Amino acid sequence: MPEDEIDALVARARNGDELAYAALYDYYAPRVYRFFRFRVDSPETAEDLMQRVFLKMVETLPGYQSRGLPFGAWLFRVARNAWIDDSRTSHPAVSMDGLESEPAESGDPHDHAAASFDSAVLREAVMALPNDQREVIASRFFAGLTPRETALLMGRSEGAVRVLQHRALRALRRSLP
């Protein structure tokens, strides 16, 4: 969704338009969920954290000011803070189990087994990356953030994000069969 459409939805939601809130939720919820599934052990925890983010959005959106930042960057900053708060109060666990690909459409058990193997290999390769590279891969490919949103989330320049992404992808290419 283009940034100007998101900005229009945000403006409508700030004025209490429930359909605009719903549209923002529909657009961002899958991305926020994937953001959390990369970082937490269980789908239930990811769903709980996702709901906290959207509750926070509803509570704070009337006072939201863009300050030149994309709304998605602000929302993922809220998500990152929720994850940090949760990790301080719970047992640290990082798993990528929820990032497995969907079962093969053919229903063939061999296809499903191959997809599961590929997911396990990818999961292991991503987890072996340095923290910054892993964060870029998670933000760009699992959460679907733009380079700009990723840079804002990580407190880095877009150029630094692109370099980290390039290095991470190069490392993944070398480590994957």
SEROGU-127623 format. One record per atom (N, C-alpha, C, O): atom name; x, y, z. Coordinates in Angstrom, 2 decimals, always signed. Example, Ala and Ser with C-alpha at 12.3 -4.5 7.8 and 13.67 -1.06 7.14 Angstrom:
SEROGU-127623
 drenza      xx      yy      zz
      N  +13.19   -5.69   +7.80
     CA  +12.30   -4.50   +7.80
      C  +13.20   -3.30   +7.80
      O  +14.24   -3.32   +8.46
      N  +12.85   -2.25   +7.08
     CA  +13.67   -1.06   +7.14
      C  +12.90   +0.03   +7.87
      O  +13.41   +1.14   +8.04
//
This chain:
SEROGU-127623
 drenza      xx      yy      zz
      N   +0.86   -1.17   +0.00
     CA   +0.00   +0.00   +0.00
      C   +0.90   +1.24   +0.00
      O   +1.83   +1.33   +0.81
      N   +0.64   +2.17   -0.89
     CA   +1.46   +3.39   -0.94
      C   +1.36   +4.21   +0.35
      O   +0.35   +4.19   +1.05
      N   +2.45   +4.94   +0.64
     CA   +2.52   +5.71   +1.88
      C   +1.41   +6.76   +1.98
      O   +0.90   +7.02   +3.07
      N   +1.03   +7.35   +0.84
     CA   -0.02   +8.38   +0.89
      C   -1.37   +7.78   +1.27
      O   -2.17   +8.43   +1.94
      N   -1.63   +6.54   +0.85
     CA   -2.87   +5.87   +1.26
      C   -2.85   +5.55   +2.76
      O   -3.86   +5.70   +3.45
      N   -1.70   +5.13   +3.24
     CA   -1.56   +4.84   +4.67
      C   -1.75   +6.12   +5.47
      O   -2.45   +6.13   +6.49
      N   -1.14   +7.21   +5.00
     CA   -1.29   +8.50   +5.69
      C   -2.76   +8.93   +5.74
      O   -3.21   +9.47   +6.75
      N   -3.49   +8.69   +4.66
     CA   -4.92   +9.04   +4.63
      C   -5.70   +8.18   +5.64
      O   -6.57   +8.69   +6.34
      N   -5.37   +6.90   +5.70
     CA   -6.03   +6.02   +6.68
      C   -5.72   +6.47   +8.11
      O   -6.60   +6.47   +8.97
      N   -4.48   +6.83   +8.36
     CA   -4.07   +7.29   +9.69
      C   -4.85   +8.55  +10.06
      O   -5.33   +8.67  +11.19
      N   -4.96   +9.48   +9.12
     CA   -5.71  +10.72   +9.40
      C   -7.17  +10.41   +9.72
      O   -7.74  +10.98  +10.65
      N   -7.77   +9.51   +8.95
     CA   -9.17   +9.13   +9.23
      C   -9.29   +8.43  +10.58
      O  -10.23   +8.69  +11.34
      N   -8.34   +7.54  +10.88
     CA   -8.39   +6.82  +12.16
      C   -8.21   +7.78  +13.33
      O   -8.85   +7.63  +14.37
      N   -7.35   +8.76  +13.17
     CA   -7.15   +9.75  +14.23
      C   -8.45  +10.49  +14.54
      O   -8.65  +10.97  +15.66
      N   -9.32  +10.58  +13.55
     CA  -10.62  +11.23  +13.75
      C  -11.71  +10.25  +14.16
      O  -12.89  +10.60  +14.16
      N  -11.31   +9.03  +14.51
     CA  -12.27   +8.07  +15.04
      C  -12.93   +7.15  +14.03
      O  -13.87   +6.45  +14.37
      N  -12.46   +7.14  +12.80
     CA  -13.05   +6.30  +11.75
      C  -12.66   +4.84  +12.00
      O  -11.51   +4.45  +11.82
      N  -13.64   +4.04  +12.42
     CA  -13.38   +2.63  +12.74
      C  -12.96   +1.82  +11.52
      O  -12.17   +0.89  +11.65
      N  -13.48   +2.16  +10.35
     CA  -13.09   +1.44   +9.14
      C  -11.62   +1.69   +8.80
      O  -10.94   +0.81   +8.28
      N  -11.15   +2.90   +9.10
     CA   -9.73   +3.19   +8.86
      C   -8.86   +2.39   +9.82
      O   -7.82   +1.86   +9.42
      N   -9.27   +2.30  +11.09
     CA   -8.53   +1.45  +12.04
      C   -8.49   +0.01  +11.54
      O   -7.45   -0.64  +11.57
      N   -9.64   -0.48  +11.07
     CA   -9.71   -1.85  +10.58
      C   -8.80   -2.05   +9.37
      O   -8.14   -3.09   +9.25
      N   -8.75   -1.07   +8.48
     CA   -7.90   -1.19   +7.30
      C   -6.42   -1.19   +7.69
      O   -5.63   -1.94   +7.13
      N   -6.05   -0.35   +8.66
     CA   -4.67   -0.36   +9.14
      C   -4.33   -1.70   +9.78
      O   -3.25   -2.24   +9.56
      N   -5.26   -2.23  +10.56
     CA   -5.05   -3.54  +11.19
      C   -4.89   -4.61  +10.11
      O   -3.95   -5.41  +10.17
      N   -5.79   -4.63   +9.15
     CA   -5.74   -5.65   +8.10
      C   -4.42   -5.60   +7.32
      O   -3.88   -6.63   +6.93
      N   -3.92   -4.40   +7.10
     CA   -2.67   -4.26   +6.34
      C   -1.45   -4.65   +7.17
      O   -0.56   -5.35   +6.68
      N   -1.40   -4.19   +8.41
     CA   -0.19   -4.39   +9.22
      C   -0.19   -5.66  +10.07
      O   +0.89   -6.14  +10.42
      N   -1.32   -6.21  +10.42
     CA   -1.36   -7.35  +11.35
      C   -0.52   -8.53  +10.89
      O   +0.25   -9.06  +11.69
      N   -0.61   -8.98   +9.64
     CA   +0.23  -10.12   +9.24
      C   +1.72   -9.81   +9.34
      O   +2.51  -10.68   +9.72
      N   +2.11   -8.59   +9.02
     CA   +3.52   -8.21   +9.08
      C   +3.99   -8.14  +10.53
      O   +5.09   -8.59  +10.85
      N   +3.16   -7.57  +11.41
     CA   +3.54   -7.48  +12.83
      C   +3.62   -8.87  +13.43
      O   +4.52   -9.16  +14.22
      N   +2.68   -9.74  +13.06
     CA   +2.71  -11.12  +13.56
      C   +4.02  -11.81  +13.15
      O   +4.67  -12.44  +13.98
      N   +4.40  -11.69  +11.87
     CA   +5.65  -12.32  +11.41
      C   +6.86  -11.71  +12.13
      O   +7.83  -12.41  +12.43
      N   +6.79  -10.41  +12.40
     CA   +7.85   -9.74  +13.15
      C   +8.04  -10.41  +14.51
      O   +9.17  -10.66  +14.93
      N   +6.93  -10.71  +15.19
     CA   +7.01  -11.35  +16.50
      C   +7.33  -12.83  +16.40
      O   +8.07  -13.35  +17.24
      N   +6.81  -13.53  +15.41
     CA   +7.08  -14.98  +15.29
      C   +8.56  -15.25  +15.09
      O   +9.06  -16.30  +15.47
      N   +9.26  -14.30  +14.49
     CA  +10.69  -14.45  +14.32
      C  +11.40  -14.34  +15.66
      O  +12.51  -14.86  +15.82
      N  +10.79  -13.68  +16.62
     CA  +11.45  -13.35  +17.87
      C  +10.98  -14.13  +19.09
      O  +11.70  -14.19  +20.09
      N   +9.81  -14.73  +19.04
     CA   +9.29  -15.42  +20.23
      C   +9.06  -16.89  +19.92
      O   +9.01  -17.30  +18.76
      N   +8.91  -17.67  +20.99
     CA   +8.84  -19.12  +20.87
      C   +7.49  -19.65  +20.42
      O   +7.43  -20.65  +19.71
      N   +6.41  -18.99  +20.81
     CA   +5.10  -19.59  +20.53
      C   +4.20  -18.66  +19.71
      O   +4.30  -17.44  +19.82
      N   +3.33  -19.25  +18.91
     CA   +2.37  -18.45  +18.16
      C   +1.45  -17.65  +19.08
      O   +1.06  -16.53  +18.76
      N   +1.12  -18.22  +20.24
     CA   +0.23  -17.53  +21.18
      C   +0.88  -16.26  +21.71
      O   +0.21  -15.23  +21.84
      N   +2.16  -16.32  +22.01
     CA   +2.87  -15.14  +22.48
      C   +2.95  -14.09  +21.38
      O   +2.77  -12.90  +21.64
      N   +3.20  -14.53  +20.15
     CA   +3.24  -13.60  +19.02
      C   +1.89  -12.91  +18.84
      O   +1.83  -11.71  +18.61
      N   +0.80  -13.68  +18.95
     CA   -0.54  -13.09  +18.82
      C   -0.81  -12.11  +19.95
      O   -1.38  -11.04  +19.73
      N   -0.42  -12.46  +21.17
     CA   -0.63  -11.58  +22.31
      C   +0.13  -10.27  +22.12
      O   -0.42   -9.19  +22.33
      N   +1.39  -10.36  +21.71
     CA   +2.17   -9.16  +21.48
      C   +1.59   -8.32  +20.35
      O   +1.56   -7.09  +20.43
      N   +1.13   -8.98  +19.30
     CA   +0.51   -8.27  +18.19
      C   -0.71   -7.49  +18.67
      O   -0.90   -6.33  +18.30
      N   -1.53   -8.12  +19.50
     CA   -2.72   -7.44  +20.01
      C   -2.34   -6.25  +20.89
      O   -3.02   -5.22  +20.88
      N   -1.27   -6.40  +21.66
     CA   -0.80   -5.27  +22.48
      C   -0.39   -4.09  +21.62
      O   -0.65   -2.94  +21.96
      N   +0.26   -4.38  +20.50
     CA   +0.69   -3.31  +19.60
      C   -0.52   -2.56  +19.05
      O   -0.52   -1.33  +19.00
      N   -1.54   -3.30  +18.64
     CA   -2.69   -2.63  +18.06
      C   -3.54   -1.93  +19.12
      O   -4.18   -0.93  +18.82
      N   -3.55   -2.44  +20.32
     CA   -4.21   -1.73  +21.42
      C   -3.48   -0.42  +21.68
      O   -4.11   +0.62  +21.85
      N   -2.15   -0.47  +21.70
     CA   -1.34   +0.74  +21.88
      C   -1.61   +1.73  +20.74
      O   -1.67   +2.93  +20.96
      N   -1.75   +1.21  +19.53
     CA   -2.04   +2.06  +18.39
      C   -3.37   +2.79  +18.59
      O   -3.46   +4.00  +18.37
      N   -4.38   +2.06  +19.00
     CA   -5.70   +2.67  +19.21
      C   -5.63   +3.72  +20.32
      O   -6.24   +4.78  +20.21
      N   -4.88   +3.43  +21.38
     CA   -4.78   +4.36  +22.50
      C   -4.00   +5.62  +22.16
      O   -4.34   +6.71  +22.63
      N   -2.95   +5.49  +21.35
     CA   -2.07   +6.64  +21.11
      C   -2.25   +7.32  +19.77
      O   -1.72   +8.41  +19.57
      N   -2.99   +6.73  +18.85
     CA   -3.13   +7.31  +17.52
      C   -3.74   +8.71  +17.53
      O   -3.34   +9.54  +16.71
      N   -4.70   +9.02  +18.40
     CA   -5.23  +10.39  +18.37
      C   -4.15  +11.47  +18.58
      O   -4.31  +12.59  +18.10
      N   -3.08  +11.16  +19.27
     CA   -2.00  +12.12  +19.47
      C   -0.80  +11.89  +18.56
      O   +0.21  +12.58  +18.70
      N   -0.89  +10.94  +17.65
     CA   +0.21  +10.59  +16.76
      C   +0.54  +11.75  +15.82
      O   -0.36  +12.38  +15.27
      N   +1.83  +12.03  +15.65
     CA   +2.32  +12.99  +14.66
      C   +3.41  +12.30  +13.87
      O   +4.30  +11.67  +14.45
      N   +3.35  +12.41  +12.56
     CA   +4.29  +11.65  +11.72
      C   +5.72  +12.15  +11.84
      O   +6.64  +11.33  +11.79
      N   +5.94  +13.41  +12.00
     CA   +7.29  +13.98  +12.11
      C   +8.20  +13.52  +10.97
      O   +9.41  +13.34  +11.16
      N   +7.61  +13.32   +9.81
     CA   +8.39  +12.93   +8.63
      C   +8.72  +11.46   +8.54
      O   +9.37  +11.04   +7.58
      N   +8.28  +10.65   +9.50
     CA   +8.54   +9.22   +9.48
      C   +7.33   +8.48   +8.95
      O   +6.19   +8.89   +9.19
      N   +7.54   +7.39   +8.23
     CA   +6.39   +6.60   +7.79
      C   +5.67   +5.99   +8.99
      O   +6.29   +5.66  +10.00
      N   +4.36   +5.86   +8.87
     CA   +3.56   +5.27   +9.95
      C   +4.05   +3.87  +10.29
      O   +4.10   +3.50  +11.46
      N   +4.41   +3.08   +9.28
     CA   +4.89   +1.72   +9.51
      C   +6.12   +1.70  +10.40
      O   +6.27   +0.81  +11.24
      N   +7.01   +2.66  +10.23
     CA   +8.20   +2.72  +11.09
      C   +7.80   +2.98  +12.54
      O   +8.35   +2.38  +13.46
      N   +6.83   +3.86  +12.73
     CA   +6.35   +4.14  +14.09
      C   +5.71   +2.88  +14.69
      O   +5.98   +2.52  +15.84
      N   +4.87   +2.21  +13.90
     CA   +4.18   +1.02  +14.41
      C   +5.17   -0.09  +14.75
      O   +5.01   -0.76  +15.77
      N   +6.19   -0.29  +13.93
     CA   +7.17   -1.32  +14.23
      C   +8.09   -0.92  +15.37
      O   +8.66   -1.79  +16.03
      N   +8.24   +0.36  +15.61
     CA   +8.97   +0.80  +16.81
      C   +8.17   +0.42  +18.05
      O   +8.73   -0.03  +19.05
      N   +6.84   +0.61  +17.98
     CA   +5.96   +0.18  +19.08
      C   +6.09   -1.34  +19.26
      O   +6.16   -1.82  +20.39
      N   +6.11   -2.08  +18.15
     CA   +6.22   -3.54  +18.21
      C   +7.57   -3.95  +18.83
      O   +7.63   -4.83  +19.68
      N   +8.61   -3.30  +18.40
     CA   +9.94   -3.63  +18.94
      C  +10.00   -3.35  +20.45
      O  +10.55   -4.15  +21.21
      N   +9.42   -2.24  +20.87
     CA   +9.39   -1.92  +22.30
      C   +8.56   -2.94  +23.08
      O   +8.93   -3.31  +24.20
      N   +7.45   -3.39  +22.51
     CA   +6.62   -4.42  +23.16
      C   +7.41   -5.71  +23.30
      O   +7.34   -6.38  +24.34
      N   +8.16   -6.08  +22.26
     CA   +8.97   -7.29  +22.32
      C  +10.07   -7.16  +23.38
      O  +10.31   -8.10  +24.14
      N  +10.72   -6.01  +23.44
     CA  +11.76   -5.79  +24.45
      C  +11.17   -5.88  +25.85
      O  +11.73   -6.54  +26.72
      N  +10.03   -5.22  +26.07
     CA   +9.37   -5.29  +27.38
      C   +9.01   -6.73  +27.74
      O   +9.21   -7.15  +28.87
      N   +8.48   -7.47  +26.77
     CA   +8.10   -8.85  +27.03
      C   +9.33   -9.72  +27.32
      O   +9.28  -10.58  +28.20
      N  +10.41   -9.50  +26.59
     CA  +11.60  -10.33  +26.80
      C  +12.26  -10.05  +28.14
      O  +12.96  -10.90  +28.68
      N  +12.03   -8.87  +28.68
     CA  +12.58   -8.56  +30.02
      C  +11.81   -9.27  +31.12
      O  +12.36   -9.54  +32.19
      N  +10.55   -9.58  +30.86
     CA   +9.72  -10.17  +31.91
      C   +9.46  -11.65  +31.71
      O   +8.82  -12.29  +32.54
      N   +9.95  -12.21  +30.60
     CA   +9.72  -13.64  +30.36
      C  +11.05  -14.30  +30.05
      O  +12.09  -13.64  +29.95
      N  +11.00  -15.60  +29.90
     CA  +12.20  -16.35  +29.56
      C  +12.57  -16.07  +28.11
      O  +11.72  -16.18  +27.23
      N  +13.83  -15.70  +27.86
     CA  +14.20  -15.43  +26.48
      C  +14.16  -16.69  +25.63
      O  +14.75  -17.72  +26.00
      N  +13.48  -16.61  +24.52
     CA  +13.42  -17.74  +23.60
      C  +13.25  -17.19  +22.20
      O  +12.37  -16.37  +21.95
      N  +14.09  -17.64  +21.30
     CA  +13.99  -17.21  +19.93
      C  +13.80  -18.45  +19.07
      O  +14.58  -19.40  +19.14
      N  +12.76  -18.43  +18.28
     CA  +12.49  -19.55  +17.41
      C  +11.92  -19.03  +16.11
      O  +11.26  -17.99  +16.08
      N  +12.18  -19.75  +15.05
     CA  +11.61  -19.38  +13.77
      C  +10.63  -20.44  +13.30
      O  +10.36  -20.53  +12.10
      N  +10.10  -21.24  +14.22
     CA   +9.19  -22.31  +13.83
      C   +7.99  -21.80  +13.06
      O   +7.52  -22.47  +12.14
      N   +7.48  -20.65  +13.42
     CA   +6.29  -20.11  +12.77
      C   +6.54  -19.57  +11.39
      O   +5.60  -19.16  +10.71
      N   +7.78  -19.56  +10.94
     CA   +8.10  -19.01   +9.65
      C   +8.20  -20.09   +8.58
      O   +8.62  -19.82   +7.45
      N   +7.83  -21.29   +8.93
     CA   +7.89  -22.37   +7.96
      C   +6.93  -22.08   +6.82
      O   +5.91  -21.42   +7.00
      N   +7.28  -22.57   +5.66
     CA   +6.42  -22.35   +4.51
      C   +5.15  -23.16   +4.67
      O   +5.08  -24.13   +5.43
      N   +4.15  -22.75   +3.93
     CA   +2.88  -23.47   +3.95
      C   +3.08  -24.85   +3.34
      O   +3.98  -25.03   +2.51
      N   +2.28  -25.82   +3.74
     CA   +2.40  -27.14   +3.14
      C   +2.20  -27.08   +1.63
      O   +1.49  -26.21   +1.12
      N   +2.82  -27.99   +0.95
     CA   +2.69  -28.03   -0.50
      C   +1.23  -28.18   -0.87
      O   +0.50  -28.94   -0.24
      N   +0.80  -27.45   -1.90
     CA   -0.60  -27.47   -2.29
      C   -1.02  -28.84   -2.81
      O   -2.19  -29.21   -2.75
      N   -0.07  -29.60   -3.31
     CA   -0.41  -30.90   -3.88
      C   -0.85  -31.88   -2.80
      O   -1.51  -32.88   -3.10
      N   -0.48  -31.60   -1.54
     CA   -0.81  -32.53   -0.48
      C   +0.14  -33.72   -0.44
      O   -0.01  -34.61   +0.39
      N   +1.11  -33.73   -1.34
     CA   +2.08  -34.80   -1.40
      C   +2.98  -34.74   -0.17
      O   +3.63  -33.72   +0.07
      N   +3.03  -35.82   +0.63
     CA   +3.85  -35.81   +1.83
      C   +5.34  -35.56   +1.54
      O   +6.04  -34.98   +2.36
      N   +5.80  -36.00   +0.37
     CA   +7.21  -35.78   +0.01
      C   +7.47  -34.29   -0.21
      O   +8.51  -33.78   +0.21
      N   +6.53  -33.59   -0.86
     CA   +6.68  -32.14   -1.06
      C   +6.68  -31.42   +0.28
      O   +7.47  -30.51   +0.51
      N   +5.77  -31.84   +1.16
     CA   +5.69  -31.21   +2.48
      C   +6.98  -31.45   +3.28
      O   +7.47  -30.54   +3.95
      N   +7.51  -32.66   +3.21
     CA   +8.75  -32.98   +3.92
      C   +9.91  -32.15   +3.36
      O  +10.74  -31.66   +4.12
      N   +9.97  -32.00   +2.05
     CA  +11.03  -31.20   +1.44
      C  +10.91  -29.74   +1.86
      O  +11.92  -29.10   +2.16
      N   +9.70  -29.21   +1.89
     CA   +9.49  -27.82   +2.31
      C   +9.88  -27.63   +3.78
      O  +10.48  -26.62   +4.13
      N   +9.54  -28.60   +4.62
     CA   +9.91  -28.52   +6.04
      C  +11.42  -28.56   +6.21
      O  +11.98  -27.83   +7.03
      N  +12.07  -29.43   +5.44
     CA  +13.53  -29.51   +5.50
      C  +14.15  -28.18   +5.08
      O  +15.05  -27.67   +5.74
      N  +13.65  -27.62   +3.97
     CA  +14.16  -26.34   +3.49
      C  +13.97  -25.25   +4.54
      O  +14.86  -24.43   +4.73
      N  +12.81  -25.23   +5.22
     CA  +12.55  -24.24   +6.26
      C  +13.52  -24.41   +7.42
      O  +14.03  -23.42   +7.96
      N  +13.76  -25.65   +7.82
     CA  +14.68  -25.90   +8.93
      C  +16.10  -25.45   +8.57
      O  +16.79  -24.87   +9.40
      N  +16.52  -25.72   +7.36
     CA  +17.85  -25.33   +6.91
      C  +17.94  -23.80   +6.86
      O  +18.94  -23.23   +7.31
      N  +16.92  -23.15   +6.32
     CA  +16.91  -21.69   +6.26
      C  +16.90  -21.09   +7.66
      O  +17.63  -20.15   +7.94
      N  +16.08  -21.64   +8.53
     CA  +15.98  -21.16   +9.91
      C  +17.35  -21.22  +10.59
      O  +17.77  -20.27  +11.24
      N  +18.03  -22.34  +10.43
     CA  +19.36  -22.52  +11.03
      C  +20.36  -21.52  +10.44
      O  +21.18  -20.96  +11.17
      N  +20.31  -21.31   +9.13
     CA  +21.24  -20.39   +8.48
      C  +21.00  -18.95   +8.93
      O  +21.96  -18.22   +9.18
      N  +19.75  -18.54   +9.03
     CA  +19.45  -17.18   +9.47
      C  +19.88  -16.98  +10.92
      O  +20.42  -15.94  +11.26
      N  +19.63  -17.97  +11.76
     CA  +19.99  -17.84  +13.18
      C  +21.51  -17.79  +13.37
      O  +21.98  -17.33  +14.41
      N  +22.28  -18.26  +12.40
     CA  +23.74  -18.23  +12.50
      C  +24.32  -16.86  +12.11
      O  +25.50  -16.61  +12.35
      N  +23.50  -15.99  +11.52
     CA  +23.98  -14.66  +11.12
      C  +24.25  -13.79  +12.35
      O  +23.68  -14.02  +13.41
      N  +25.13  -12.80  +12.20
     CA  +25.31  -11.82  +13.28
      C  +23.99  -11.10  +13.56
      O  +23.13  -11.01  +12.68
      N  +23.82  -10.58  +14.77
     CA  +22.55   -9.98  +15.19
      C  +22.03   -8.92  +14.23
      O  +20.85   -8.94  +13.87
      N  +22.88   -7.99  +13.80
     CA  +22.42   -6.91  +12.91
      C  +21.92   -7.47  +11.58
      O  +20.90   -7.02  +11.06
      N  +22.64   -8.43  +11.03
     CA  +22.22   -9.02   +9.76
      C  +20.91   -9.78   +9.92
      O  +20.03   -9.71   +9.07
      N  +20.80  -10.52  +11.03
     CA  +19.57  -11.26  +11.30
      C  +18.39  -10.30  +11.45
      O  +17.29  -10.57  +10.96
      N  +18.61   -9.17  +12.12
     CA  +17.56   -8.18  +12.29
      C  +17.11   -7.60  +10.96
      O  +15.91   -7.40  +10.74
      N  +18.06   -7.33  +10.07
     CA  +17.71   -6.80   +8.75
      C  +16.92   -7.83   +7.96
      O  +15.90   -7.49   +7.35
      N  +17.36   -9.08   +7.96
     CA  +16.63  -10.13   +7.23
      C  +15.22  -10.28   +7.79
      O  +14.26  -10.38   +7.02
      N  +15.09  -10.28   +9.11
     CA  +13.77  -10.42   +9.72
      C  +12.87   -9.24   +9.36
      O  +11.71   -9.43   +9.02
      N  +13.40   -8.05   +9.43
     CA  +12.60   -6.85   +9.16
      C  +12.23   -6.75   +7.69
      O  +11.08   -6.46   +7.35
      N  +13.19   -6.99   +6.81
     CA  +12.94   -6.81   +5.38
      C  +12.09   -7.94   +4.79
      O  +11.16   -7.68   +4.02
      N  +12.40   -9.20   +5.14
     CA  +11.77  -10.30   +4.44
      C  +10.64  -10.97   +5.21
      O   +9.68  -11.44   +4.60
      N  +10.73  -11.03   +6.53
     CA   +9.66  -11.65   +7.30
      C   +8.58  -10.64   +7.67
      O   +7.40  -10.96   +7.61
      N   +8.98   -9.41   +8.06
     CA   +8.00   -8.38   +8.41
      C   +7.62   -7.53   +7.20
      O   +6.61   -6.83   +7.24
      N   +8.41   -7.59   +6.13
     CA   +8.07   -6.87   +4.91
      C   +8.29   -5.36   +4.98
      O   +7.63   -4.61   +4.27
      N   +9.21   -4.92   +5.83
     CA   +9.47   -3.49   +5.95
      C  +10.33   -3.01   +4.78
      O  +11.09   -3.78   +4.20
      N  +10.19   -1.74   +4.45
     CA  +11.03   -1.13   +3.43
      C  +12.41   -0.87   +4.01
      O  +12.58   -0.92   +5.23
      N  +13.40   -0.60   +3.16
     CA  +14.72   -0.24   +3.71
      C  +14.65   +0.98   +4.64
      O  +15.33   +1.03   +5.66
      N  +13.82   +1.95   +4.28
     CA  +13.68   +3.14   +5.11
      C  +13.08   +2.79   +6.48
      O  +13.59   +3.24   +7.51
      N  +12.02   +2.00   +6.48
     CA  +11.39   +1.60   +7.75
      C  +12.36   +0.78   +8.60
      O  +12.43   +0.95   +9.81
      N  +13.10   -0.10   +7.95
     CA  +14.09   -0.92   +8.67
      C  +15.17   -0.04   +9.27
      O  +15.59   -0.25  +10.41
      N  +15.63   +0.94   +8.51
     CA  +16.65   +1.86   +9.00
      C  +16.15   +2.63  +10.22
      O  +16.87   +2.77  +11.21
      N  +14.92   +3.12  +10.15
     CA  +14.35   +3.85  +11.28
      C  +14.19   +2.95  +12.49
      O  +14.44   +3.37  +13.62
      N  +13.77   +1.73  +12.26
     CA  +13.59   +0.77  +13.36
      C  +14.91   +0.46  +14.05
      O  +14.98   +0.37  +15.28
      N  +15.96   +0.30  +13.25
     CA  +17.26   -0.09  +13.79
      C  +18.14   +1.09  +14.21
      O  +19.19   +0.91  +14.82
      N  +17.69   +2.30  +13.88
     CA  +18.51   +3.47  +14.20
      C  +19.76   +3.54  +13.33
      O  +20.81   +3.98  +13.78
      N  +19.63   +3.12  +12.08
     CA  +20.74   +3.11  +11.12
      C  +20.33   +3.90   +9.89
      O  +19.17   +4.28   +9.74
      N  +21.29   +4.16   +9.02
     CA  +20.97   +4.80   +7.75
      C  +20.45   +3.75   +6.77
      O  +20.67   +2.55   +6.97
      N  +19.76   +4.21   +5.73
     CA  +19.28   +3.27   +4.71
      C  +20.46   +2.56   +4.04
      O  +20.39   +1.37   +3.73
      N  +21.55   +3.30   +3.83
     CA  +22.74   +2.71   +3.23
      C  +23.30   +1.58   +4.09
      O  +23.70   +0.54   +3.57
      N  +23.33   +1.80   +5.40
     CA  +23.83   +0.76   +6.30
      C  +22.93   -0.47   +6.25
      O  +23.41   -1.60   +6.30
      N  +21.62   -0.25   +6.16
     CA  +20.68   -1.37   +6.08
      C  +20.92   -2.15   +4.79
      O  +20.92   -3.39   +4.79
      N  +21.12   -1.44   +3.70
     CA  +21.36   -2.12   +2.42
      C  +22.66   -2.93   +2.46
      O  +22.72   -4.04   +1.92
      N  +23.69   -2.39   +3.08
     CA  +24.96   -3.11   +3.20
      C  +24.77   -4.36   +4.07
      O  +25.22   -5.44   +3.70
      N  +24.09   -4.20   +5.22
     CA  +23.83   -5.36   +6.08
      C  +23.02   -6.42   +5.35
      O  +23.31   -7.61   +5.47
      N  +22.00   -5.99   +4.59
     CA  +21.17   -6.93   +3.84
      C  +22.02   -7.65   +2.80
      O  +21.90   -8.87   +2.65
      N  +22.85   -6.92   +2.07
     CA  +23.70   -7.54   +1.06
      C  +24.64   -8.58   +1.69
      O  +24.78   -9.68   +1.17
      N  +25.26   -8.21   +2.80
     CA  +26.17   -9.14   +3.47
      C  +25.43  -10.37   +4.00
      O  +25.94  -11.49   +3.91
      N  +24.24  -10.14   +4.53
     CA  +23.46  -11.27   +5.06
      C  +23.05  -12.22   +3.94
      O  +23.16  -13.43   +4.09
      N  +22.59  -11.67   +2.84
     CA  +22.17  -12.52   +1.72
      C  +23.36  -13.27   +1.14
      O  +23.24  -14.44   +0.75
      N  +24.51  -12.61   +1.07
     CA  +25.72  -13.28   +0.58
      C  +26.11  -14.42   +1.52
      O  +26.47  -15.50   +1.07
      N  +26.03  -14.18   +2.84
     CA  +26.34  -15.24   +3.81
      C  +25.35  -16.38   +3.71
      O  +25.73  -17.55   +3.80
      N  +24.08  -16.06   +3.51
     CA  +23.07  -17.12   +3.37
      C  +23.31  -17.95   +2.12
      O  +23.19  -19.17   +2.14
      N  +23.66  -17.28   +1.00
     CA  +23.95  -18.01   -0.23
      C  +25.10  -19.00   -0.04
      O  +25.07  -20.11   -0.56
      N  +26.12  -18.56   +0.71
     CA  +27.29  -19.43   +0.94
      C  +26.93  -20.60   +1.87
      O  +27.47  -21.69   +1.71
      N  +26.03  -20.38   +2.82
     CA  +25.77  -21.42   +3.81
      C  +24.65  -22.38   +3.43
      O  +24.54  -23.46   +4.02
      N  +23.82  -22.00   +2.46
     CA  +22.71  -22.88   +2.08
      C  +23.15  -23.82   +0.98
      O  +23.93  -23.46   +0.10
      N  +22.61  -25.07   +1.03
     CA  +23.00  -26.06   +0.00
      C  +22.49  -25.69   -1.37
      O  +22.73  -26.41   -2.33
//
